[in-house]
Amino acid sequence: MTGFNTKVTPEIEKLTQICKDHTTIDLSLYGKYDVKRGLRDINGKGVLAGLTQVSNVQAVKVVDGKEVPCAGSLYYRGYNIKDLTAGFVRDNRFGFEETTYLLLFGVLPNKKQLEDFTHLLANQRSLPRNFVRDVVMKAPGRDIMNALSRSVLTLYSYDNNPEDISLPNVLRQCLNLISVFPLLSVYGYQAYNHYIKGKSMYIHNPKKELSTAENILRILRPDKKYTDLEAKILDLALILHMEHGGGNNSTFTTHVVSSSGTDTYSTIAAALGSLKGPKHGGANIKVIRMFNDMKHAVHNWDDEDEVRAYLKKLLHKEAFDRSGLIYGMGHAIYSVSDPRAEVLKSFVESLAKEKGRMKDYRLYSLVERLAPEVIAEERRIYKGVSANVDFYSGFVYSMLDLPLELYTPMFAVARIVGWSAHRMEELINTDKIIRPAYKNVLDSAEYVPLSER
């Protein structure tokens, strides 16, 4: 009996070419049949596939009967994200738990409701007995998102009623997952850091009286210490990543998989698989790596001409990963501005000052200003280009000393809230399995006997 094959052999390479030769589709056919590739039109506008009340992303306004780009806005259950976050900042309090309540239940909680809900999440912030030892530590993974998915699927086995998709049971499961995602993510990293990287491992227990953001920093750091500014900015970053309409890839995945009638754990594992992709949740990692390359290639970070020249090299596929992209710039929906990036940037400078990273901050600000100009000079674009939330979130995480391996899991810690809200919405409102159409563009063929091939 042979072992599990982990190498691409010449035979596999040959078979791959055969697959490619007989699978590649003529791109002109997409235009011929008016197929919206990626379920989006040429301007990036998504095909209408459903209705939602969870959130709204606005990037255009109607002027004289025509849609024109405008400053981006994001609404959670009808509330502008800028107003929500400004309220938390004004009151100098954490907002993750309150925003979770809003997204799940559609209304802002009063003080008593918020206290009760915060206690509910805190009381659920624990894993089954020996789960960390038997699941997280026993088979540490090189990718924390995959480890997170495995942990979620394993929790199915610890649930006495995993297949019940009645609304109360699904809500119970969602609240449990929202509560434990920080633990699964950080503990998964600690196991990876110890067993794969050979470093020390710290398994700290969360504290019920602390917020989600505070507990993340507490259980991640060896000394369990953090500043109030660090925790408040992490809290803000989590809020901004919680939800972004029903059409983003992982949330649409949640709707699609939920519509099949499957269990909550399978649904969330599927959403995690989507979010892991570098075109979705892994984008801020690309931003960080791009800037690291830029810092080595550009001698004077304040020299506009030198920075501009590097950005042109990126577009010409002559720098970094040679993809032709300036990571962190542009968005599928936003053009004039991404409101999440604007909110985050307003607090980045204060954190940069506390961390002694003002030189980095100036470089980010310079790239944010120059990149749209360079892109407009070099390429034909159908809408404006501006910094997206990934442009600054990676910088924030690096200043918080979060390891790169946890960047996308932190996105998941936030987005599990939005996924939960959309899963509930799908189960409440829809009873049809989602099944779009694909047009076959291959002619029929006559069967040829094996002896004649």
C-alpha positions in Angstrom: 0.0 0.0 0.0 1.4 3.4 -1.0 1.3 6.5 1.1 -0.7 9.7 0.4 0.7 11.3 -2.8 2.1 14.8 -2.0 4.1 15.4 -5.2 3.3 16.5 -8.7 4.8 13.9 -10.9 5.5 14.2 -14.7 2.5 11.9 -15.2 0.3 14.4 -13.3 1.8 17.3 -15.3 0.9 15.5 -18.6 -2.6 14.8 -17.4 -3.0 18.4 -16.4 -2.1 19.5 -19.9 -4.7 17.2 -21.4 -7.3 18.6 -19.0 -6.4 22.1 -19.9 -6.4 21.4 -23.7 -10.0 20.1 -23.5 -11.4 22.5 -20.8 -10.3 26.0 -21.9 -13.2 28.1 -23.0 -13.0 30.7 -25.7 -13.3 34.0 -23.9 -15.3 35.6 -26.7 -18.2 33.3 -25.9 -18.8 35.1 -22.6 -19.6 38.2 -24.6 -21.6 36.4 -27.2 -23.9 34.9 -24.7 -23.8 38.0 -22.4 -22.4 36.0 -19.5 -21.5 38.1 -16.5 -18.1 36.7 -15.5 -17.7 36.6 -11.8 -21.5 37.5 -11.7 -20.4 41.1 -12.3 -20.7 43.5 -15.2 -17.8 45.5 -16.8 -18.1 48.1 -14.1 -17.9 45.6 -11.3 -21.6 45.8 -10.4 -22.9 42.4 -9.2 -25.8 40.5 -10.7 -28.9 40.8 -8.5 -29.2 37.4 -6.9 -31.2 38.0 -3.7 -32.6 40.4 -1.2 -31.2 41.3 2.2 -31.8 43.6 5.2 -28.5 42.9 6.9 -26.4 45.5 5.3 -26.1 47.8 2.4 -23.0 48.9 0.4 -23.5 52.1 -1.6 -21.0 53.4 -4.1 -23.1 55.2 -6.7 -25.9 57.8 -6.8 -28.4 58.6 -9.5 -27.9 62.0 -11.2 -30.2 62.9 -14.1 -31.3 59.3 -14.4 -27.7 58.0 -14.6 -25.6 56.2 -12.0 -22.5 58.1 -11.1 -19.7 57.2 -8.6 -19.9 58.7 -5.2 -18.1 58.5 -1.8 -18.7 55.0 -0.5 -21.1 54.2 2.4 -21.7 51.1 4.4 -24.8 50.5 6.4 -25.4 47.9 9.1 -29.1 47.3 9.4 -29.7 50.8 8.1 -27.1 52.5 10.4 -24.1 54.2 8.7 -20.9 52.5 9.8 -19.3 55.9 10.4 -22.0 56.9 12.8 -21.8 53.5 14.7 -18.1 53.7 15.1 -18.2 57.4 16.0 -20.6 56.5 18.8 -18.3 53.9 20.3 -15.3 56.3 20.1 -17.3 59.1 21.6 -18.3 57.0 24.5 -14.8 55.4 24.7 -16.2 51.9 24.8 -15.9 48.7 22.8 -18.4 48.0 20.1 -18.0 44.5 18.8 -20.7 43.0 21.0 -23.2 45.7 20.3 -22.6 45.5 16.6 -23.0 41.8 16.8 -26.4 42.3 18.4 -27.4 44.8 15.7 -26.5 42.6 12.8 -28.1 39.5 14.2 -31.4 41.0 15.5 -31.8 44.1 13.4 -32.1 46.7 16.2 -29.7 48.5 18.5 -29.8 47.1 22.1 -30.7 49.2 25.1 -28.2 49.1 28.0 -29.9 46.1 29.7 -30.1 44.1 26.5 -26.5 44.8 25.7 -25.3 43.7 29.2 -27.3 40.5 29.0 -26.0 39.7 25.4 -22.4 40.5 26.4 -22.7 38.1 29.3 -24.2 35.5 27.0 -21.3 35.7 24.6 -18.8 35.7 27.5 -20.3 32.6 29.1 -20.2 30.8 25.7 -16.5 31.7 25.2 -15.1 28.3 26.1 -14.4 25.1 24.3 -15.4 21.5 25.1 -13.3 19.7 27.6 -9.9 18.6 26.2 -10.8 20.1 22.8 -7.6 22.2 22.7 -5.5 19.1 23.5 -7.3 16.6 21.4 -8.1 18.7 18.3 -6.1 21.9 18.2 -2.8 20.6 19.5 -2.9 17.1 18.2 -2.9 18.0 14.5 -1.5 21.5 14.1 -1.8 22.9 10.6 0.5 25.2 8.6 -2.4 27.3 7.7 -4.6 28.6 10.5 -7.6 29.0 8.3 -7.6 25.3 7.5 -7.1 24.6 11.2 -10.0 26.8 12.0 -12.2 25.0 9.4 -11.2 21.6 10.9 -12.0 22.8 14.4 -15.4 24.1 13.3 -16.3 20.8 11.6 -15.1 18.8 14.6 -17.4 20.9 16.9 -20.2 19.2 15.0 -19.3 16.0 16.9 -19.6 17.8 20.2 -23.1 19.1 19.5 -26.0 17.0 20.7 -28.3 18.4 18.0 -26.0 19.4 15.1 -28.5 18.7 12.2 -31.4 20.6 13.6 -31.9 23.7 11.4 -34.7 25.2 13.4 -34.1 28.9 14.0 -33.5 28.7 17.8 -31.0 25.9 17.3 -29.2 27.6 14.5 -29.0 30.8 16.5 -27.6 28.9 19.4 -24.9 27.4 17.2 -24.1 30.7 15.6 -23.7 32.4 19.0 -21.4 29.6 20.1 -19.2 30.0 17.0 -19.1 33.8 17.3 -17.9 33.3 20.9 -15.2 30.7 20.3 -13.8 31.9 17.0 -11.1 34.0 18.8 -10.0 31.0 20.8 -9.9 28.6 17.8 -7.9 31.1 15.8 -5.4 32.1 18.5 -5.0 28.6 19.9 -4.5 27.3 16.4 -1.7 29.8 15.9 -0.1 28.9 19.2 0.0 25.2 18.2 1.4 26.0 14.8 4.0 28.4 16.4 5.1 25.6 18.8 4.9 22.4 16.8 5.9 23.7 13.4 8.0 26.7 14.1 9.6 25.3 17.2 8.8 28.3 19.5 7.1 28.6 22.8 3.3 28.0 23.1 1.0 29.9 25.4 -2.6 28.7 26.1 -4.2 31.5 28.1 -7.8 31.4 29.3 -10.0 34.3 28.3 -11.6 36.5 30.9 -15.4 36.9 31.0 -15.2 40.6 32.0 -13.1 41.5 29.0 -14.3 42.4 25.5 -13.6 40.2 22.4 -10.8 42.5 21.3 -9.2 42.5 24.7 -9.4 38.8 25.0 -7.7 38.3 21.6 -4.7 40.3 22.7 -4.7 38.7 26.1 -4.6 35.1 24.9 -2.2 35.9 22.0 0.6 37.6 23.9 3.0 35.8 26.3 2.6 38.5 29.0 -1.1 38.9 28.3 -0.6 42.7 28.3 -2.0 45.3 25.9 -2.8 49.0 25.9 -6.3 50.5 25.8 -5.5 52.1 22.4 -4.4 48.7 20.9 -7.6 47.0 22.1 -9.9 49.8 20.9 -8.4 49.8 17.4 -8.5 46.1 17.1 -12.2 46.3 18.2 -12.7 48.9 15.5 -11.0 46.7 12.8 -13.3 43.8 13.8 -16.4 45.9 13.5 -15.4 47.2 10.0 -14.8 43.6 8.8 -18.0 42.1 10.3 -20.3 42.5 7.3 -20.2 43.7 3.7 -23.5 42.9 1.9 -24.8 39.5 0.7 -22.8 39.4 -2.5 -19.2 39.1 -1.2 -17.8 35.7 -2.0 -17.9 34.1 1.5 -21.3 35.6 2.4 -22.8 34.4 -0.9 -21.3 31.0 -0.1 -23.1 31.1 3.2 -26.4 31.8 1.4 -25.7 29.1 -1.3 -24.8 26.4 1.2 -27.5 27.3 3.7 -30.1 27.0 0.9 -29.3 23.3 0.6 -30.5 22.7 4.1 -27.2 21.6 5.5 -26.0 22.1 9.1 -24.4 25.2 10.5 -20.9 23.8 10.9 -20.7 22.7 7.3 -22.0 26.1 6.2 -19.5 28.1 8.2 -16.6 25.7 7.1 -17.6 26.5 3.5 -17.6 30.2 4.1 -14.1 29.9 5.7 -12.8 28.1 2.6 -14.0 31.1 0.6 -12.6 33.7 2.9 -9.2 32.0 2.9 -8.6 32.9 -0.8 -6.1 35.7 -1.5 -8.6 37.5 -3.7 -10.9 37.7 -0.6 -9.8 37.5 3.0 -6.1 37.1 2.3 -5.7 40.4 0.5 -4.2 42.4 3.5 -1.3 39.8 3.6 -0.5 40.8 0.1 -0.5 44.4 1.0 2.0 43.9 3.9 4.3 41.8 1.7 4.1 44.3 -1.1 5.1 47.1 1.3 8.0 45.0 2.7 9.3 44.6 -0.8 8.8 48.3 -1.5 10.8 49.3 1.6 13.8 47.3 0.3 13.5 48.6 -3.3 12.9 52.3 -2.5 15.8 54.0 -0.8 14.1 57.2 0.2 10.5 56.6 1.3 9.7 60.3 1.2 10.8 60.7 -2.5 7.6 60.9 -4.5 9.4 60.1 -7.8 11.1 57.0 -6.4 7.9 55.7 -4.9 6.0 56.5 -8.2 8.6 54.6 -10.2 8.2 51.5 -8.0 4.4 51.7 -8.3 4.8 51.7 -12.1 7.1 48.7 -11.9 4.3 46.9 -10.0 1.8 47.6 -12.8 4.4 46.5 -15.4 4.9 43.2 -13.6 8.5 44.1 -12.8 8.3 44.2 -9.0 7.1 42.2 -6.0 5.1 39.1 -7.2 4.9 40.4 -10.8 1.1 40.2 -10.8 0.6 43.6 -12.3 -1.4 44.7 -9.2 -1.0 47.4 -6.5 -2.5 45.5 -3.6 -4.9 47.4 -1.4 -6.0 49.8 -4.2 -9.4 49.4 -5.8 -12.5 47.5 -4.9 -15.2 45.5 -6.7 -17.8 48.0 -5.5 -16.2 51.2 -4.2 -14.6 53.6 -6.5 -14.4 57.1 -5.0 -13.7 55.8 -1.4 -14.0 52.8 0.9 -15.7 54.0 4.1 -14.0 51.3 6.1 -10.6 52.4 5.0 -11.5 56.0 5.9 -12.6 55.1 9.4 -9.6 52.9 10.0 -7.1 55.5 8.7 -8.4 58.1 11.1 -7.0 56.0 14.0 -4.0 54.6 12.3 -1.9 57.7 12.9 -2.4 57.7 16.6 -1.4 54.0 16.8 1.6 54.7 14.6 2.7 57.4 17.0 2.3 55.1 20.0 4.3 52.3 18.2 7.0 54.6 16.7 5.9 53.7 13.2 5.4 57.2 11.7 7.9 56.6 8.9 5.8 53.7 7.8 2.6 55.7 8.1 4.0 58.4 5.9 4.9 55.8 3.2 1.4 54.3 3.3 -0.2 57.8 3.0 2.1 58.6 0.1 1.2 55.4 -1.8 -2.5 56.0 -1.1 -2.2 59.4 -2.8 0.1 58.3 -5.7 -1.3 54.9 -6.6 -4.6 56.1 -8.2 -2.7 58.6 -10.3 -0.3 56.0 -11.5 -3.0 53.5 -12.3 -5.0 56.2 -14.2 -1.9 57.0 -16.3 -1.0 53.4 -17.0 -4.4 51.7 -17.6 -7.8 52.2 -18.9 -10.2 52.1 -15.9 -13.9 52.1 -15.9 -14.3 53.7 -12.5 -12.2 55.4 -9.9 -9.6 53.7 -7.8 -9.1 54.3 -4.1 -7.6 52.6 -1.0 -9.7 49.7 0.3 -9.9 48.4 3.9 -7.1 45.9 3.3 -4.7 48.7 2.6 -4.7 49.8 6.2 -5.9 46.7 8.1 -2.7 44.8 7.4 -0.7 47.8 8.7 -2.8 48.0 11.8 -2.3 44.3 12.5 1.4 44.6 12.1 1.5 47.5 14.6 -0.6 45.3 17.0 2.2 42.6 16.6 -0.3 40.1 15.2 1.6 37.4 13.3 0.9 37.3 9.6 -0.7 33.8 10.0 -3.5 35.4 12.0 -4.5 38.2 9.6 -7.1 36.2 7.7 -8.4 34.4 10.8 -9.0 37.8 12.4 -11.1 38.6 9.3 -13.0 35.4 10.1 -13.4 36.3 13.8 -15.3 39.4 12.6 -17.1 38.0 9.5 -18.6 35.0 11.4 -21.1 37.6 12.7 -22.2 38.6 9.2 -22.3 35.0 8.0 -24.5 34.1 11.0 -26.9 37.0 10.2 -27.1 36.0 6.6 -27.6 32.3 7.5 -30.5 33.2 9.7 -31.9 35.5 6.9 -31.7 32.7 4.3 -33.4 30.2 6.6 -36.2 32.7 7.6 -37.0 34.0 4.1 -36.1 31.4 1.4 -37.1 27.8 0.7 -35.5 27.4 -2.7 -32.0 25.9 -3.2 -29.8 28.4 -5.0 -29.1 27.0 -8.5 -27.8 29.4 -11.2 -27.4 28.3 -14.8 -24.2 27.5 -16.9 -24.5 27.3 -20.7 -22.8 24.4 -22.3 -20.6 25.5 -25.3 -19.3 22.2 -26.4 -20.8 20.3 -29.4 -22.1 16.8 -28.9 -19.7 13.9 -29.8 -20.2 10.4 -31.1 -18.9 7.6 -28.8 -15.8 5.9 -30.2 -15.1 2.3 -29.1 -11.9 1.8 -27.2 -10.4 -0.3 -29.9 -10.8 2.5 -32.5 -9.3 5.4 -30.5 
